[in-house]
Amino acid sequence: MSRALASNFWADLERHHPGIDSLDLAPEAAEGWKTRLATKTVRHRQSNGTVTETSVPRKDASTLMMSVRAFYLDLAQWALEEPARWGQHAVRCPFSPVSNKKRQKRQKSWSHQRTRERLPHLPALVRAADQHLKDARTRLGAIEATPAGTEFTVLGETYRKARTSNWAADPHRTTTAYLQPDGRRTDLKAAENRAFWAWATIEVLRYTGIRIEEMLELSHHSILQYRLPTTGEVVPLLQIAPSKTDEERVLLVTPELADALSAIVCRIRGANGVVPLVVSYDAAERVWNPPMPLLFQWWVNGEDHILSVNTIRKALNEVIEAAQLTDAVGELLDYQPHDFRRMFITDAIMNGLPPHIAQVIAGHDDINTTMHYNAVYPSAAIAAHQAFIARRRSLRPGEEYRVPTSEEWEAFLGHFERRKLSLGTCGRSFGSECVHEHACVRCAMLRVDPHERPRLEEIRVNLIARIAEAEREGWLGEVDGLSVSLAAAEDKLAQLDAEVARRSTVVHLGLPTFSQIATRSTEPS
């Protein structure tokens, strides 16, 4: 809260409005801060040491806005309780209420989109993490077998092993090397450490779906064995300590997860076969925990330390950079530890796990939270639509869905080519015959082109003249037929007139004119 108010709010105002000394912001100052709050600058350090800066939308902009607005409202309340102290700071809040419902919908949409983009690439990320660890071990083995100060080549890269006086008894013990020819310094043992813990993090998170803080609290005591009373079979279990929901839960350990946990225990176990005890700090509870045999620990500067969240993220970023996985637009995919939790829940529910069982495994208090994590893929809707089409086709004759012949296809195309007439277009459907035997003036399906109105008027004049001739000659049967055609021609002319009138008529919507809303008028002098 203090960071949001001091850094993101007031410090930003001081940078853009030097000398500002009041919370009573001008409208342009408040609007400018809201505009700047919508984006943030992200710095990315590349493998060659350079840093790139990009401007990205700030996802927590609405949350920060709510914090600032709450601060203004708190000042108003405090001013009522202690006017002498807070009354001078109580001012009008320049920010309107933030819709939390809209923010939740955006958060859900963003979360589901991340899961849809990353879940298909998860197998490739797992393979990349495994290969990254193998390459790191190969480099570490090569430098350990090389004397200090000499060059060696491994995996197509040339290094020069450093000379150091830190290991007086064994000067060749160092694992620091300089990449040739640029001379970039690299600790290959630390790189192998990060590669291993990145692989272990991916394996544990993708098979359990636990939170990052729960993973870092796993200890050697969390690995349990349960013997089934009916068959006597031993089932491995993983105990998750109380975390966000303050509830303890137990997960079934799959064979793949058992291999990963075994590799972790073998790596951290000391020479005496015992997992070292380390002290950790609980950032949520603000307390130091007693020494415990935590699984995610490593040896740093002669002591056993628990891995930090920043170390885990750095190790994951190195694997992601090595994997070079991209999304649909070609941008590099980034994986956060919580993404594995969303992918675990989505994959479990899509493969038939009941949502209420997924709720228990994930440790959620409300099943709606579990369903919020479940990113429904468009393929589910596509499969349902295809099933509907299949059911509908099963009720219709199969010959209707056969591949048309060349003659049938040419007849289909020829139908639309023959619909063009001298007066316009024939609107009859494919496969239907002309009911008026091509007396198109009488047909209701004729759509007269407005540009052909002179031709239609000529037809009407010709019909009137032919009716007069038939009446003189006494051709009463001809008179009846020509009269029907004349009535149809006049009806189509009336349709054209109505269409032209509709397009040219202005419909008054009741909006006042400028002269009706003007308060006064001036006359030229």
N, C-alpha and C positions, 0 to 999 in steps of 0.2 A: 504493500500500500504506500509506504514512504517512497519507494522507487518510482511508482507511477505518478505520485503527486509532485515530487521534487524534480525528478529527471525528465520524465516524459511530458510533464505539463509546465511547471514554472520555469525550469531551466530553458526549455524551448522558447517560452515567451520572452525571457530575458535576452536570448540570442537574437531574436527577430525584432524586439521592441526594447532597445537599451533605455534604462532609466525607469522602467515600469515599476510602480510601487503600490499598486492597488489591484484587488481581485475584481473590481468593477470594470470588466473588459468592454471595449467598444465593439460594436457588431462586426466590423471588418477584422479586428484582432481575433475575435472568437471564431469567425469563419475561416480565417487563415490557419489557425491552429488545428481545426477539424480537418482541413485539407491536407496539412502536413502529417497528421496522425494516420491518415489512410494508408500510407506507405512507409517502409523502412529500408535502410541500406544494410545489405548483408555482405560480409567479407568472407571470401573463400581463399584459403591458402592452397596453392597448387603444389604438386610434387617437386617442382623445380625451385620452390621457395618464394615465388611471386604471389602477390595478393591481388585478387580481382574483387571489384565492388559492383553489386547489382542492386537495383531498386525493385522491391517486391511488395505486394499488398500485405498489410499488417492484419493478420487473422484475429488478433485480440483487440482490434481498434474499438469495437463496441464495449468490451469489458473495461478498457481504460476510460472510455467516455462515461460509463456508469460510475466508476470510482470518483472521477472529478465532479460529476453532478451530485453524488452522495456527499462529497466534501462540502459543497456549497449549501446543501440542505442541512447538514450537520451544524455548520456555522450559524445558520438561522435558528436552529433549536438551542444551541448553546447560548446564543444572544438572549433568548428568552429566560434562560436559567441564570446566566451571569452577565447581565448587560454591561457592567463596568469593564469586564475583561474582553468580551467577544462582540459587543455591540458595534464597535468601529469597523469590524471585518465582515459583518453580515451585509451582503449585497444581493442584488437580483442575480439569479442563476442564468447565465447567457446560453445555456444548452438545453435543448428540448429533451423530453424523455426518450429513452432508447427502447426499441421494441425487442424484448428478450425472445419472443416467439420467432421473429424473423432471424435472429442470431442463431437460435438453436437449429432452425431449418438449414441455414447456410453451413453450420458446423457439421450437421449430419450428411449433407450433400458432399461436402469436402472430404469427410472421413470415408464415405462409401467410394468416392472416386479414387482416393489413394489406394484402397483395398483392391478395387477392380484392376488398377494399373499394376500393382505389385505382386498379387497372388500368382498370376501366370508365370512370372519371372522368378519365383522362389526357388524352384529346382536349379535354375542356372546360378543363382546366388549361392546356393549350398555347394555346388560343384566348384565355383570360384573360390569360396572360402577354404575348401579342402585343398585345392591346388595352390592357393596362396600360402597355406601352412607348409605344404611340402617344399615349395620353393624357398621359404624362409629357413627351413631346416637344412636344406641343401647348402645355402649360403653360409649358415652357421658352421656346418661341418667343414666347409672348405676353409674358412678363416681359422678355425681351431687347428687345422693341420698345416697351416702356413706360418713360417717364422716371421717375427716382427720386422717391418721395414721392407718386405718384399712384395711383389705384385703377384696376383693370382686371378685367373679367369673362371667364372662360374655362371652358367645360364646365359652365356653370350655377353656378360658384363665383366669389365676389368676393374679390380680393386687393388689398392695398395694398403697393406696392413700397417696400422700406426705403431709408432714407438712410444712407450710410456714408462715412467719411473714409478708408477703407483704399485706395480707388482715387482718389487725388488728381488724376491726369491725366484720369480718366474716371469721375465719380461715378455715372453711370448703369450702370456695368458690373456692379454687384451683382446676384445672382440670388436674394437673400433676400426673402421676402414674408410678409405677415401675413394670415392668413385672417380675413375679416370674417364676423360681428361679434365673435367671441370673441377675435380677435387672436393666434391660435396661430401661432408662428413656423415657417416652412418654407423650407428651401433647395431650390428647384426644380431646380437643376442636380445637386445630390447625389441628389435623388429620381430624376431621369432616369438618373443613373449606376447606381443600384441596380436600377432597372427593366430597364436593358439587361443587366446581368450576371445578373439572375434569369432573363431570357429565354435568354441564352447558356448558362447552367448547365443549364436544363431541356433545351435542344436537344442539347447535347453528351452529357449523361448518358443521355438516352432513346435516342440513336442508337448509343451505344458500350457502355453498361453498365459503365463503368470506375468505380473508387473515387474518392472526393472528393479524396484526396491525390494520386492519379494525374492527375486533371484539373488540379489546381493546378500540377503539375510539367510540363504540356504547354508546349512552347516552339515558336518559329517553325521550329526545326530538326526538330521532330517531324512536320511535314507533308512527306511524301516523294512522289516520282513513280517509278513502275515501268513500264517499257516491256515489253510481252509479246513474247518472241522470235519467236512464230509469226506474229502479225498486226501487230505494231508499235504496238498500241493503248496509250495511256498510261493507267495505272491509278493513282489517288491512294490513298495509304496514310497511316495515322496510327501513328506509333511511340510505344508506351507504355513509359516508363522503368521499370526494376526497382523494385518496390514491396514489397508484403507477402510475396510468394513469392520475391522476389529473382530474378525471371525477366523478361527482356525479351520483348515480343510486338508484333506488327504487325497492325493492323486495317484492313479495307477501308473506304474513305470513300464513303458513299452521297452522291447528289446533294444531299439535304437537309442532311446534315452538312457537305458542302462549302460550301453557302451560309452556314451558321452560322459556320464557321471563317473564311470570307472576310470576313464582317461584323466578326468580332473583330479580324482583322489590320488591316482598314481603320480601325478605331476607335483602336487603340493605336499605329499607325504615326505617326512624327513627320513634321515638315514636310519633312525630307530623304528621306522614303520608307523609313526604316530603323526597325525595331522596337527600342525602347530596351532596354538591358541593366539588369536589376534583380538585387539580391542577395536571396536567400531563406534562411530558416532551416528545416532539416529537423528537426522535432520528434521524429521516431522515432529518428534517428541522433544527435541532439544536436550537429549541426555546421552551420556556415554554408556554403552552396553558393557557388561562384564566380558572377560576374555572367553571366546568361543572358537571351536574348530571350523571356521567359515570355509566354504568351498572356493569362493572367488577371492583368493588372496595370492600375492606373489612376493618375491624376495627383492627388496629395493634397498640399496645402501646398507646392506648388512642386517636388515630387519625384515620381518614379515609384516606386510601391510595389506589391508583390504583394498580391492580395486574400487576406484571411484567411478561415478557415472560418466564423468568427462573422459576418463581413460577408455571406458567401454565404447563411447561414441567415437572417439578417435580411432580405435581399432576397427570399428565397423566401417568408418569412412575410408580407411585404407583398402578394405576388401571391396567396397563398392567402387572405388576408383579403379581397382584392378579388374573388376568384372566388366565395367563399361556397359551397364545395362541402360537402355534408353526406352522412353515411352513412345507413344504414337507420333509425336511431333519431333522426335529425335533428341529430346532433352534428357540429361543424365538422371536416372532415378536415384533418389536418396531413401534409405531405410532408417526409420527411427525405431528404438526398442519397442514402443507401443504398437507399431505397425504389425509386429508378429502376433500380438494378442488379438488384433482385429482379424488377421488372416486365419488364425487358429479357430476362432469362433465361427467365422464364415464358412470355412472348409468343413468343420464338423457338422454344422446344420445342413449344409448342402449335400453331405454324404449320408444323411438320414438320422443324425443324432437328435433326439427330441429337444426342443428349446429349453424345457425345464431342467433337463439333465445338464445341458450346456451352462445354464445359470448356476448350478451347483459347482460345476468344475471351475467356472470363471470366478466364482466368489461374489456374485452380484446379489444385492438385497432385493432388487426388483427385476422381474423378467423383461420389462420394457427396456431396461438398460442393456440386457443381452441382445434383444432384437434390434436395438439401436446399433450395436456392433456388427450385426449380420448384414453384410452388403449384398443385396439381391442382384444377381447378374441379369442383364437383358436376355441371356440365353434361356432363362426360365420362362419368360414371357413368350419368347420365340417358340420354345418347345410346346407350350400350351396351345399356341395358335396353330402350329403344325398338326397337333393331335386333333384339334377341332376340324381342320381341313380334311384330315384323313377320315374322321367319322362322317363328315358330310359327303365325301366322295364314295364311301361305302354304300350310301343310300341311293346313289345315282348309277345309271348304266355305265359299265366299264368302257364301252365303245366311245363315249363322249370324251374320254381322256386319252384317246390314242393320238399318235403323232399324225398331223394332217399331211395328205399327199401334196405333190407339187401342183396338181390340177386344182385341188381344193384351195390351196393357198393363193394361186393366181386368181381364182374366182372371187375369193374374199377381197383381194386388193382391187380387182376390177370393179367390184360393186361400188367402192368409194370413188373410183375414177369416173364412173358413169352417173354419179349423182349431180354433176355440174350441168346446169341447164341454161337456156338463153335468158330466162327471167330471174334465176337465182340458184338455189340448191334444194335438192330433194332430200327430205329427212326420213325416208322410210328405212327401216332396219334391214340388216343383212339377212338374206334368206326369204324375204317377203316379196310377193309379186305386186306389180302396179295394179291397184284395184280400178283405176280409171282408164286403163289401156292407153296410158301416156297422154291423156288429155289433162295436162298439168295445170291448166288454169282452174279446173274444177277441184283439184286435189287439195285437201287441207294440209298435207305434208309439205307443200311448196313454200319455201322461205324466200320471198321476193327480195332481191337486192335493191336498195334505194336508188342506186345508179341506173337501174333498168326501168325506172318509172316511165320515161317517154315511150319505150317499147310497149309497156302494158297499156298506156293510153291509146297507142295506135291499135292494139288488139281490141280495145273497147269500141273505138270508132268503127273498126271493121265489122265487129259483131252487130252494132246498131244498123249499119248499112245492109248487112246480110239478112237481118230480121225484117227490115222494110221490104227487101226484094222477095223474101219468102211469103210475106203477107199479101203482096201484089199478085204473086203467082198462085196463091192458095196452097202453099206447102205447109200445112198446119203441123205435121210431124217435125219438120225442120225448125219451125218457129219454137216449139217446146224445147228442143235440144239446145238451140242457140240462146234462148232466154236463160236457161240454167247456167250456161257459160258466161253470159253477160252479168248475171247476178254474182257469180264467183269473182269475175274480174273487178266489179265495183266494190265488192267486199275486201279484196286485197288492196285496192287503192285506198279504201277507208283505213285499213290497218297501217298502211304507210303514212297516211296523214296523222293518225293518232300517235305513231312513234315519233314523227318529226315534232309534233306539238309537245309531247312529253319531254323531249330533250331540250326544247327551246323555252319551256315555261320555267320561270323563276319561282321557287317555293319560298314564301316568307316564313322564317322560323321564329319570328317574334322578337328578334334581337334589336335593341334600339340603335338608331343611327347616331353619328357623332353630334349632329345638331340637337338631338334630343337629350344628350347627356352633358353638353357643354353648359357651364354655369353662366357664361357671358359671351358676348360677341363684340367685335370691334369693326367699325366701318373705316374704309380708307379715307384719309383726309384729302 
